[in-house]
């Protein structure tokens, strides 16, 4: 059959996946019909005024925008294989048989594809492999995961939205609730944050957050919010953090938390945790500093502390050159918020891998040195042989146990 895969490249809110040169067609992923769902579209590049046509069916997230090209085409482009999932379906492989129709526009002849038929292959049950490992990306062998063991007991999330604090845009939210807790029962709540650019947390696909089923099994409500800076929502939202990292993201998260809590009695606003890793770890500390009376605990993994020390290609893309925007860099630095952190113990848990190749451990070292100088309490968990993302099952299990113990003891 000759399936082959190309590398994808991102153009704003679309991801080009393949080009059929014989028919002058470009295939790409886009979010035009639903900002929470990635769909396959096609358009003719010899007729630029042609409106792109959607091939995939609404109701699922197609492909994986985080893992390169998620599609396989036959050599003649008449067959297409793609992975899809949604909140209630762990995954399906869909094979489309494509047909092509000829059109004319201003004497220009072009063709567009459509799905003539499709074959849906359900993903088989997870084989028994490692007893603790994260769910791998679609298209790879699906190991047994914590999520798969609890999937029959976990409710799909509620999709919610509210207007942003500054108006003119919508905040997309996912609310996960324990299945064995009455709706009216207030539960300890985790605001699970990332908030950085080029990332989308809220989407209609099978959730693969390793920690979520554990939290829900222990009786926690989990809220995930995409606000300003998140991907695939248009230029207006993405550029909102340009030169303002750490200035607007938390306000969106807090606004959404308060709105969702006003509509859902399952959230206990007296027991709210903010938790994140990487950019999310940066925002978790930022949130505790700016809203110490709202968040009882912050759990921060591998946080960026000073943007002068991070990947310059990434940072300067959003913050500009340091020598030209020193004030913005100062405002974005956690080192200038140390005095705002609470004085009570057991309110901040820091975690970092010593071999982190992305956010170097120096960030956390600078943070704890500043906290020591300011007399601010913290707890630190170091993983000597781990990088930015924990790889070993034993380390992941230890991380999960540490977080759960810290929450149970202090929330």
Helices and strands as residue ranges (DSSP letters): E 9-11, E 14-20, E 25-30, E 39-44, E 53-54, E 61-62, E 71-73, E 79-85, E 92-105, E 108-122, H 146-150, G 151-153, E 158-163, E 170-176, E 187-193, H 212-217, E 221-226, H 235-238, G 239-241, H 249-263, E 267-277, H 279-290, E 297-301, G 307-309, H 312-319, H 326-332, G 334-336, G 338-340, E 348-353, H 362-374, E 379-383, H 393-410
